[in-house]
Amino acid sequence: MGLDLSGIELPFTVADVVGGGMELIGLVVGFIVLAMALMFAPRLINFVKGVFGKGGRSAH
């Protein structure tokens, strides 16, 4: 009973699907990294300003 798919051939292989997926990730990853950098940059700038601005907290 069950579905017999032994006679069906697909026009692509698993390697083709994995390769296409990796290419898609390769196209999108630059934008994701840029967005994360833009989100993290203000925190980093404020941290550096806090450490070097007015002698830091240890100068009080």
N, C-alpha and C positions, 0 to 999 in steps of 0.2 A: 504494500500500500504506500504510498508516499510519492513524492515528486521525483522523477528521474531526469536529471539535468546533464547526464553524461554525453549526450549528443550535441549539446549547445556549445558553440565557441564564441567567445567575446572578441571584439576587434581590438582589445587592449589587454595588457597583462598587469599583474600586481605591481611589477616594477614600474610600469608606465604611470600607474595611479600614484605610487609613492613619489616618483620623480616629479610629477606635476604638482603634488602637494608641497613638496619642498621648494619648488620654484615659486609657488604662490606665497609661501611663508617668506622666502627671500625678498619678494617684492614688498611685502607689508611690514617686515621687521624694522626697516629704516624709519618708517612713520611712527611706529610704536615706541622706538627708542627716543625719537625726537620729542614725542608727547611726554614721555616720562622725564626727560631732561628738563623740559619747560615746567613741569610740575615740581621738580625737586630743586631747581635753581634758586628760587627765592629763599628757601630754607637754608641752603648752603651759603648764600650771600649774607643773610642775616647772622648766621653763625660766625662767619669770618669777620663781619663788622663788630660783632659782640666780643670776639676774642681780641682783635687788634684795636678796636676803637676805645679811646679813653683809658688805655692801659689794661683793659680786661677787668674781671671781677676781683682779682687778687690785689689790685692797687688801692682798694678802699681803705 
